[in-house]
Amino acid sequence: MDEDSIILQANSLLNELLSTYDENYHHGTIVSGIYDTAWISMVQKKLPASEPPQWAYPICFDFLCQNQAEDGGWGNPVSLLDRITCTLVSLLAIKKHLRVSENISIKNWLNLQHQAARAIDFIHLNIEDWELDSLDTRLPIGFELWFPVVIEKLEEEGLVFEVPGKIRILKLRQKKLSRFPLEVLYSPAGLIQPSPLFTLEGFIGVLDFSKISHHLRYGSMFSSPSSTAVYLMESPVWDTAAEAYLQHVVEQSIVKDGRCVPQMFPTSTFDID
């Protein structure tokens, strides 16, 4: 390849990057995943009690349902850990939609029930091979905090799974929560944000979400779409800045490129990937 061709391709790449730059949200994404997409799909608008529930980002749930693998699971095919966790969260989203949605057609209801059954079969088939005790060095960020929450939420939906190493993970969660003062998250935001803001799903049920809005930056919690989605779900007051941030992320990923939302956005604080 000659020098002119290289320069031409470099300029084309730069123009593409600049075309997606936003004055408010900047630019940059990191690897995408169904995990964050599933959490966003569970966000409901805060409406008066007399009005029927309204999903804030229905396109995320549609994308989730359209991208279930043939074996009934979701997630990165090269990682059993990712596949099981993504399938659990996606299953939670489906069960929540089945329970909450009104005016759903019989056809759609049956389709969702079928997808849920396939996901359950996938989990039962694969979870016994999941040697959780040997995965300590490769666990996702905050796994020991948010994984028990996902299992608990599924149990509230009537689904109980025998998870290898579950007791150990539950004890580890309690140990970490006992050592982390929640007041750190309630205190004024400083130059360095507390890392738990990246995985707020791990604090459902123990954190007062009405006291953490001051941590929002560019409308997000630590540039985490899933964490921001959980903040919107759990906060007693609807936050339009967080809503707009997630809408921008969804438009830049699912609407524009037909891919999952990124696990972090923006990444311009670190680099452009």
N, C-alpha and C positions, 0 to 999 in steps of 0.2 A: 504494500500500500504506500503510495507516494505521500509527500508532505502535505500537498494541497488537499488530498482526500481526508487525511487525519484532521486537519484544521477545520474542514467543512463539517465533519462528523462531530467534532468537539463543540463547534458553534451551535450546531443543531441541538445537541444535548443541553447546552447552557440555555438556549432559548426555550426549550421544553420545561426546564426547571424554573426559569423566571416566569413563564406563563402561568404557573400554578402558585406563585407567591401571592400571599394575601397580606394586606396592610395590617389587619388585626391579628390574624392567626399565624402569620409567617409561613414557613415551608418546612418540609421534611417529614418523612415517614420511616418507620422501621418495619420489620417483618410483620405481615398481617396474619390474623388468626381468627377462627370462628369463636373463640372464647369471649372476646370483647364484643363481637357482634351479637352473641346470645344475650349478654347482660343488657346491652342497649335495647334489644327487642322487648325486654320486660318492663321498660319505663312507661308508666302511665301518667297522663296529664293530671294535674291537681284541679279537679272540677267540683262544683257544688254537689252535695250528696244526692240531690234530686236528678242529676244528669247521669246517663249511662257512662260506663268507663270508656276512655278514649286512649288508644295507644299512641305514644308520641312519635314513634319511628316504625310504622308498620312495614316499611320496605326492608328493615332488618330481619323481621320475622319471616317475611316472604323469602328473602335470600337464604335464611337458615333452612327453611323447609325444602327449598329447591336444591340444596347442596348436601343432602344426606347421602353418604356413600352406599353402595349396593349392599354392603354387609350390615347396614343399619347404624353405623357410627359416623362420627365427625372427627376432624383434626388431622394433624400431620401423619401421613401413612408410615413414616419411618420411626415414629416414636409411640410406643404403646401407652406411655404415661400421658402424652398429649392427647391421644385418641380417647382414652378413658375419661380424662377430666373434661375435655371439650364435649364429649357425648353426654356426660352427666349434667353439665350446665345447659346444653341444648335441650335435653329431655326436660329439665326443670322449666325452661321457657315454654315448651309445648304444653306441659301439664298446667302451667299457670294460664295460658291462653284458653285452654279447654275449660278451665274453671271460671274464668272471669268474663270472657267474651260473651256478648249478647248478640242475638240475631244472626248467629252463625248457621249456615245452611247444613242440612243433613249430610250432603256430600263432603263438604269441608270438614265437618266433625268426624266423619268416618275416616277420611284421609289422615287427619291428625292422630286419631286413635291408632291407626295402622302404623304411622311413623313412630309413635311412642312405643308400640309393641316391638317394633324392629330394634329400636334403641335399647330397650330393656333386654332383649335377647342378646344383643351385642355385648352389653355389660356383663351379663351372666356368663357368657361364653369366654370372655377374656379376663375378667377380674381375678380369677383364680391363679392366672399366670403372672399376675402383677406382684412382683416381690418388692413391696414397698420398703422393707428394711434395708434393701441394698441400693436404694435410690437417693440416699441422703445428699450426696454431692451433686446430684443432677436435678434436684427439685426446683420448680418454678419459684419466682420471688413471692414470699409470703405464703407459700403453699400450706404450711402447718397452721396458718391462721384462717385462710378462706376455704380450704377443702372441707373441714368439719362443718362449716356453715352451709355449704352446698348439700352435703349429706343430710343435715338437719332439715333444710328446706324441702328436700325430696321426701323425707319421712313425713313432713307435714302434708304432703300431697298424697300420702298413702303408699310410698315406695320405699322399701327397706332392702338394702344390699349388704351382704356379708363382705366387708372390705378387709383384706389382709392388712394387719398393722394398724387398724382403726383405733384401738384403745391407746396405743403408743402415741399416735398423732393427736388424739384428744388431750392426753396428758401434757404433751409438748405445747399445745395451744394454751392450755390453762397456765402453764408455767411461764410462757412468754407474756401473756396478758397480765399476770400478777406482777411482772417485773417492769411493765411499761406504764408509766403514769399518764393517764388520758389527759391530764391537765396540759401536757406538752402540746396536744392538738388544739386545746381551747385557748392557749396563750397567743398573743399577737404574732403575726407572721414575721419572720426575720429574713435575712438574706438567704439562708439555707433552710429549705423546707424539710420537715420530718419525713423520713422514708415511708412510714406507714400510710401516708396519703396516697401512695401509688396502688395500694391494695385495700381500699376501704371496705370491700366486701367481707374481709376478715373481721371487721368490727361491727357487723350487723348484730344488733341486740345488746351491745355493751357501750356503744358510743352515742352521745347526744349530738346528732347531726345538725341541730339548729345552731350549734356553737362553732362551726368550722368554716362558714362561708368566706371568712377573711383570707383563707388559703387559696382561693381561686386565682389562677393566673391565666390570662387569655381565655377565661371561662372554664378552665379545666382544673382538675385535681391532679397535680404532679404530671401533667401531660398524659394522663391515663384515661382512655375512653371508658373502660370498664369501671374504674373508680369513680369517674364523673357520673356515669349512669347510676351507680349505687347511691351517690350523694343525692341525685335528683329523686330517686325512689324513696329514700329514707328521710329527706328533709321535710319538715312540716310546711315549709313555704316554698312555692315553686320559684326556681331561680332562672330567669330569662337568659342570663349570660351563659350558664351551663347548658341550657337548651340550645342556644345558638351555636355554641362550640360543637356539640355533638351533631347538630344538623350540618355544619360545615364538614366535619370529618366524614359523615355518611355520604355527602354529596361528592367529596373528593375521592372516595373509594368505591362504594357500591354503585352510585349513580354514574359516575364518570368512567370508572375502569372496570366495573363488574367484579370487584374483588372484596374480600373481607375488610373490615375496618382495621387499621394498624393497631399494634399493641402499645404504641406510643405516638402521640402527635401533639405539637410539632416536635421535631428533633433538632430544630435549628439552633437550639441552645448548645447542642453537642456537635452535630455535624449534619450534612445532608446525605442521606443514603440513597 
